[in-house]
Amino acid sequence: MEAPPPIFELTRGEVVEAVHRGSIVVVASDGFLLRSHGDPYTVAFLRSSAKPFQVLPFVENGGVEHYRYTPAELALSCASHETSQMHLDAVCALQQKTGIEEAQLQCGPHLPGDAEKLREVVQKNIVPTPNFNNCSGKHTSMLAFAKMRGYSLEDYLSLAHPIQREILKALAGMCDMPEEKIQTGVDGCSAPNFAMPLFNAALGMARLCDPRDLDAKRATACKKIVAGMATHPEMVSNFGEFDCELMKIAKGKIVTKRGAEGYQIIGVMPGVVHERGVGVAFKVEDGDKSLMGNDLKTQTRVRPPATLEILRQLGALSEAQMKSLSMFGPEKILKNYAGLVTGKMRPVFEL
């Protein structure tokens, strides 16, 4: 297989010291490939970028009305939250509303991504529980869906479970793929996850933002999910995190969801860059690992600045909006621990 082309580089002085490679695709909701870089049919796992699709059957089958979900709770169901106290309180409230118990979640615990909560956990020697998992909102809604439909709760993560079959079917329909062509694996939170070409994932995101060609029931569900994410981006990730800040600045015109191992998916509403809704999916080949700074905040190297560069090239953000997000890129000056300038980091692709 041919290596994907560079999408991002870091310099030290005038020398390119590190290069990240990957593929990018931009697709309209009618399936027209608008732009690309690298191989638009690269197969990759969506990881947490799949969450808006994973909650779709729940919404489509009346889960929001059944449990009286708020838009913020629907956004939490699509979240890779950072486990701030705000998120823990919201997950707990959602479980009380749905009658789901934390012990039923099979996602496993991990340390918070939120710096303030992480300090508290370390200082007070708190042992994280399943609600600390950044996927706890998704798991709570999966269990709530199973409960609403009268299905078993103990095996809700099995690929053979009815709700997982419904999720796979909905994902296949949104992304215009036969179910049997979607490869599956186990995600970090133990839920099933899905691998497909970037083109199909981007198409699914375009349709989520522009469901005009879908049946009325699915279109209504898509609109609820997009509205929840756009109006409560702090529940999708956290205040200060890139996904949240981009959606805040975009004011309902853009939704985005990061995934692990260098995956990112973006949806742009109709009329912003094209008469139809537009979906973007890209994969950083090396996984784009995040690093924690001395302030206990994590920094993701490639995806935020690459996303901004994609949106800049598409004309999806104004100059003022780009300036408001300049702490994320597209180009950033690099400094060492003593504050000395050492080089730059910058995107190196043209769509």
N, C-alpha and C positions, 0 to 999 in steps of 0.2 A: 504493500500500500504506500502511496505517495504521501509524504508528510504534509500537513496543512501549512498554509503560508503564515508568515508572521502577522500578528495583529497588534503587538505591544512590545515596547523595548525600554530598557533602562540604560542610562549612560553614567559613566564615572569620568569626569573630565570630558574629553572629546571622544572617548572610546565606548562603543556599545558593549556593555558588560553582561546583559541578560536579555533574552528574547523569549516571548511567549507566543505560541502559535495557536491557531484555531480557525473555525469556520463560522460564517454568519449568513443568515438568510432573512429576506424581507418579503412577505407574501400578503396580497390583498385577500379580502374575505371571499372573493369569487374564484380563488385558486390561482390567480395570476402571479407569477414570480416577478417581483418588482426589481430587486437588487440582491446581490450576493457577494461573498468574498470567501474563497476556498470552495469546499464541496458542500452545496446546499442539501445534499442527501446523506451527510454524515449521520450515522446511527449513534445515538447517545441516550442514556437514561435521563429522564426529566428531573428525577429526584424531587425536591420540594416544589419545583416549578409546576408539578402536576396537581398541586392542591386545589386550585380553582376548579379543575375538572373532576377531582375526586369528590367534591361536595355537590356537584351538579345533580346527580340523581336524587339526593336528599331534598334539595330545593325543588326539583322538578316534581317530586311526588308529595309535595305539601308539607315538608318538614318545618319550614319557617312558620307557616300558619298553625300547624299542630302544636308546636312548643312556644309560639309567639316569640321567635327570635327577633332581636333588634338588629339593625344593620351592623352594629359593632360586633355582635356575637357571630354574625355570618362572616365578617372579616376575620375574626379569630379562628374560624373553622378553616380558613385558607392560609393560616399564618405559619411562619417560622418565627415565632415571637422570641424576644430576648430574655424572657423570664424576669422582667421587672416585677415589682410588687403589684403594679397595675394589671399585668397579665395574669399573675397568680390569682388575684382577686376576681378577675373576669372569668377565668376557667372554673374557679370554685362556684361562682354564681351560676354559670351555665350548667354545671353538674347538678346543682340544687334544682334548677328549673326543669331539667330533663329527667331527673331521678337516676342519674348515672353516678356511681361511686368511683372515687379515684382508684381504688384497688382493682377495679375492672379494666383499667387501661393497661395495655400490654406493650407500651412504647419504651419502658425503662426510663430511669432518671439520668440527668447529667447536670453539670454545674451551670449556673446562669451565664448568659452572655452580657447581661446588664451589669455595668461596673459597680453601681451602688449595691445591688443585690448580691453580687459576688463578694464584695467586701464583707457584707453582713454574714454571709454563709461561712466565710473563712474565720472571721472574728468570733462568731458565736458557735462555731463547730456544728452547723446545721447539716443534717444529712438530707440531700435532695431526694424527693419522691417523684412519682411519675408526672405530676402536674408541672414539675420543673422542665420537663422535656419540651423543646420548642414546637413539637407536634401535638401537644396535649389537647389543643382545641380541635384539631382534625380528628383525633381518636375519640374525643368526647362525642363529636357529631356522628362519627361512624357507629358508635354504640347506640346513640339516640335513634339513628335511622333503623338499626336492627331491632331495637325495642319497639319502635312505632309500627314496624311491619310484622312483629310477632316472631322474629327469627331468634335463633340462639345467640347468646352474647359471648360464650366462652371461646368460640372459634371464629370470631368476627374478622380475624386477619387472614384466614385461610383463603387461598385463591378460589376454592370451591364454594365458599360461603355466598349466599344469594346477594348480599350487598356488594361484595367484591366483583361478582359477575356483572351486576348492574353498572358498577363503576367502569369496568373494562368496556362494556358495551357502549356507554355514553362517551368515553374517551375515543373509541374507534369511530363512532359517528361524527364527533366534532372534528376529528383530524383526518377523516376520509381514508381510513385504513381498515382492512379486514381484521377482525379480532385476532385471528390466528397468526397474523403477520407482526403483531406487537409482541416483542420479547419482554419477558417479565423477570424480575429479581426481587430480592428482599431489601428494603430500604433500611437506613440507619435506625429508624423507629420501629422496625419489624413489620411494617405494612408492606403489601405488594407495591412494586414500582415498575415503571414501564419504559422501554427503550424503543425509539422510532427515529426515522429521518428528521433532521431539523426542519425540513420543508413542511412536513405534516404537523409538527408541533406548532410551528408559526401559523399555519392555516387554522388550527384549532383556536389559537389565541385571537386571530383576526375575527373569526366567527363569534367568539365570546363577546368581543367588543362591538360586533356588527352582525347580529343574528337575523337579519332581514330575510335570509333564505331558509331559515329553520321553521319548524312548525311552531304554532303560537305558544304551546306549553313550554317548549324548550327555550324559545326566545325570551319569554317572561322570566324564566329561571336565570338565564344568562345576564339579563339586565339587573336582576337583584344582586347577583354576585359581584358584577362590576361596580355597581353603586355602593355596595358595602365596602369593598376594598378602597374605592376612590374617596369615600367620605370618612373612613376610619383607617387610614394607612398606619397609624400608630399601633393598631392591633395586628396588622400584617407583619410588622417587624418591631420597630421601636422608634421613639423620637430620636433624631440624630442619625439613624441608620439610613443608608442610601435609598432603599426601596421606599421607605416612608417619606423622606424628604423630596424625592422626585415626584411622588404622587401628590404631595401637598402643593408643590410649586405648579404642577400641571393642572390643578383645579378641575379634575374630572375628565381631562382629555387623554390621560395616559394611565394605564395600570401596569404594574410590573411585579415579578415574583422571582426571587433568586432561588437557585437550587445548589446542592452540594456539588463538589468536583468540577467547578468551573462552568456551570450551566446558568443561563439567564433567559427569561422570556419576557417580552414586552408587548403590550397591546395599545394601539393608538386608535382613537375614536374616528368615525367617518368625518370627512371634511377638514381634518387637520393637515394631512399630507397627501391625501387621495380622497376621491369621492366616496370610496368604501373604507371600512375599517382595515387596519393594517396590523399584522402580527410580525414580530421579530423573535427569532431564536438564535442563540449562539452558544458555542461550546469552546472553552479554553482547554486545549489538549492536556496540559500538565495538571489540571485540577484547580489552579488558582487558589492555593491555600491562604487562609487569613492568618494574620500575625497580631498578637496582643502587645500593645505598647505599655510604657511605664504607668500610664493612667488607667490601665486595665481595660481599655477600649480596644476592640478589634478593628483592624484595617484590612480591607480586601483590595488586593493590588490591581487586578486587571478589569474585573467586570464593571465597577462603577464608571471609571473613565472611558472604557470602551462603549458602554451604553450611551453616555453623553455624546461621544463622537458619532455614533450611529444616528442618534436623534438630531445632532447638529447637521449632519450630511443630508438627512431627510427633511430638514426644515421644520421639525416638530416642536422645537423650543425657540422662543425669542431670545434676542441678545440679553435682555434683562433676566430672563429665567436662567440662561446659561451662567450668567454672572452670579446669581443667587446660589448656584450649585457648584461654584468654582472650587470649593474645598475638596470636591471629589474628582476634579479634572476638567476637561480631558487631559491637559498637560499639567504636571506638578513639578515643582522644584524639590529636589531631594536634599535633606540635611542629615548630618550625623548627630550623635548624642550630645555633642558640644555646641550644636547649632550652626556648624560650618556647612556651607553649600558644597555638595559633592557631585551633583549631576542633575539629570532630569528623568522623568518617566513620561511616556507619551504613546498614543496610538499611532500605528504606522500602516493603516489600510485605507483604501478608497473603494467604496461600494460600487 
